[in-house]
Amino acid sequence: MDTKKVVLITGGSRGLGRDMAISLAKKGLNIVITYHANTQAAQETQKQIAEVGGQSIALQLGIPPILIIWSITPGSDTMGW
Protein backbone atom coordinates (compact mmCIF):
# COMPACT_ATOMS: atom_id res chain seq x y z
CA MET A 1 0.00 0.00 0.00
CA ASP A 2 1.27 3.46 -0.94
CA THR A 3 1.60 5.59 2.17
CA LYS A 4 2.67 8.80 0.46
CA LYS A 5 0.83 11.91 1.47
CA VAL A 6 -1.55 13.52 -1.00
CA VAL A 7 -2.00 17.24 -1.38
CA LEU A 8 -4.99 18.93 -3.05
CA ILE A 9 -4.20 22.19 -4.80
CA THR A 10 -7.14 24.17 -6.12
CA GLY A 11 -6.23 26.25 -9.15
CA GLY A 12 -3.16 24.10 -9.66
CA SER A 13 -3.00 24.37 -13.43
CA ARG A 14 -1.12 27.67 -13.58
CA GLY A 15 0.59 30.42 -11.66
CA LEU A 16 1.24 29.99 -7.95
CA GLY A 17 -0.83 26.80 -7.84
CA ARG A 18 1.34 25.20 -10.53
CA ASP A 19 4.53 26.30 -8.80
CA MET A 20 3.32 24.85 -5.51
CA ALA A 21 2.27 21.56 -7.14
CA ILE A 22 5.68 21.08 -8.75
CA SER A 23 7.53 22.07 -5.58
CA LEU A 24 5.55 19.60 -3.45
CA ALA A 25 5.97 16.85 -6.06
CA LYS A 26 9.74 17.33 -5.79
CA LYS A 27 9.38 16.60 -2.07
CA GLY A 28 7.68 13.28 -2.82
CA LEU A 29 4.01 14.13 -2.28
CA ASN A 30 1.28 12.88 -4.62
CA ILE A 31 -0.58 15.79 -6.19
CA VAL A 32 -4.24 16.39 -7.03
CA ILE A 33 -4.86 19.64 -8.87
CA THR A 34 -8.14 21.21 -9.81
CA TYR A 35 -8.78 23.56 -12.69
CA HIS A 36 -11.75 25.39 -14.13
CA ALA A 37 -11.54 25.22 -17.93
CA ASN A 38 -7.95 25.22 -19.22
CA THR A 39 -7.35 21.52 -19.82
CA GLN A 40 -4.13 22.19 -21.73
CA ALA A 41 -2.63 24.09 -18.76
CA ALA A 42 -3.64 21.28 -16.39
CA GLN A 43 -2.00 18.70 -18.65
CA GLU A 44 1.16 20.82 -18.83
CA THR A 45 1.27 20.96 -15.03
CA GLN A 46 0.91 17.17 -14.88
CA LYS A 47 3.74 16.82 -17.40
CA GLN A 48 6.01 19.03 -15.29
CA ILE A 49 5.12 17.07 -12.16
CA ALA A 50 6.01 13.81 -13.93
CA GLU A 51 9.32 15.32 -15.08
CA VAL A 52 10.36 15.79 -11.44
CA GLY A 53 9.32 12.22 -10.61
CA GLY A 54 5.90 13.02 -9.14
CA GLN A 55 2.47 11.53 -9.64
CA SER A 56 -0.66 13.59 -10.15
CA ILE A 57 -4.24 13.71 -11.26
CA ALA A 58 -6.16 16.71 -12.51
CA LEU A 59 -9.85 17.30 -11.85
CA GLN A 60 -11.93 19.80 -13.77
CA LEU A 61 -14.17 21.46 -11.23
CA GLY A 62 -16.06 24.30 -12.83
CA ILE A 63 -18.04 25.85 -10.01
CA PRO A 64 -20.26 28.82 -10.87
CA PRO A 65 -19.78 31.92 -8.75
CA ILE A 66 -21.65 31.61 -5.49
CA LEU A 67 -21.65 33.51 -2.25
CA ILE A 68 -21.17 31.57 0.93
CA ILE A 69 -21.51 33.43 4.16
CA TRP A 70 -19.86 31.82 7.12
CA SER A 71 -20.93 33.02 10.51
CA ILE A 72 -20.12 31.92 13.98
CA THR A 73 -22.95 32.24 16.46
CA PRO A 74 -21.75 34.28 19.46
CA GLY A 75 -21.00 32.00 22.40
CA SER A 76 -21.17 28.88 20.23
CA ASP A 77 -18.58 26.58 18.74
CA THR A 78 -20.75 25.75 15.74
CA MET A 79 -20.90 27.46 12.41
CA GLY A 80 -24.24 28.79 11.27
CA TRP A 81 -25.42 28.73 7.67
C-alpha positions as CSV (number, residue, x, y, z in Angstrom):
1,M,0.0,0.0,0.0
2,D,1.3,3.5,-0.9
3,T,1.6,5.6,2.2
4,K,2.7,8.8,0.5
5,K,0.8,11.9,1.5
6,V,-1.6,13.5,-1.0
7,V,-2.0,17.2,-1.4
8,L,-5.0,18.9,-3.1
9,I,-4.2,22.2,-4.8
10,T,-7.1,24.2,-6.1
11,G,-6.2,26.3,-9.1
12,G,-3.2,24.1,-9.7
13,S,-3.0,24.4,-13.4
14,R,-1.1,27.7,-13.6
15,G,0.6,30.4,-11.7
16,L,1.2,30.0,-8.0
17,G,-0.8,26.8,-7.8
18,R,1.3,25.2,-10.5
19,D,4.5,26.3,-8.8
20,M,3.3,24.8,-5.5
21,A,2.3,21.6,-7.1
22,I,5.7,21.1,-8.8
23,S,7.5,22.1,-5.6
24,L,5.6,19.6,-3.5
25,A,6.0,16.8,-6.1
26,K,9.7,17.3,-5.8
27,K,9.4,16.6,-2.1
28,G,7.7,13.3,-2.8
29,L,4.0,14.1,-2.3
30,N,1.3,12.9,-4.6
31,I,-0.6,15.8,-6.2
32,V,-4.2,16.4,-7.0
33,I,-4.9,19.6,-8.9
34,T,-8.1,21.2,-9.8
35,Y,-8.8,23.6,-12.7
36,H,-11.8,25.4,-14.1
37,A,-11.5,25.2,-17.9
38,N,-8.0,25.2,-19.2
39,T,-7.3,21.5,-19.8
40,Q,-4.1,22.2,-21.7
41,A,-2.6,24.1,-18.8
42,A,-3.6,21.3,-16.4
43,Q,-2.0,18.7,-18.7
44,E,1.2,20.8,-18.8
45,T,1.3,21.0,-15.0
46,Q,0.9,17.2,-14.9
47,K,3.7,16.8,-17.4
48,Q,6.0,19.0,-15.3
49,I,5.1,17.1,-12.2
50,A,6.0,13.8,-13.9
51,E,9.3,15.3,-15.1
52,V,10.4,15.8,-11.4
53,G,9.3,12.2,-10.6
54,G,5.9,13.0,-9.1
55,Q,2.5,11.5,-9.6
56,S,-0.7,13.6,-10.2
57,I,-4.2,13.7,-11.3
58,A,-6.2,16.7,-12.5
59,L,-9.9,17.3,-11.9
60,Q,-11.9,19.8,-13.8
61,L,-14.2,21.5,-11.2
62,G,-16.1,24.3,-12.8
63,I,-18.0,25.8,-10.0
64,P,-20.3,28.8,-10.9
65,P,-19.8,31.9,-8.8
66,I,-21.6,31.6,-5.5
67,L,-21.7,33.5,-2.3
68,I,-21.2,31.6,0.9
69,I,-21.5,33.4,4.2
70,W,-19.9,31.8,7.1
71,S,-20.9,33.0,10.5
72,I,-20.1,31.9,14.0
73,T,-22.9,32.2,16.5
74,P,-21.7,34.3,19.5
75,G,-21.0,32.0,22.4
76,S,-21.2,28.9,20.2
77,D,-18.6,26.6,18.7
78,T,-20.8,25.8,15.7
79,M,-20.9,27.5,12.4
80,G,-24.2,28.8,11.3
81,W,-25.4,28.7,7.7
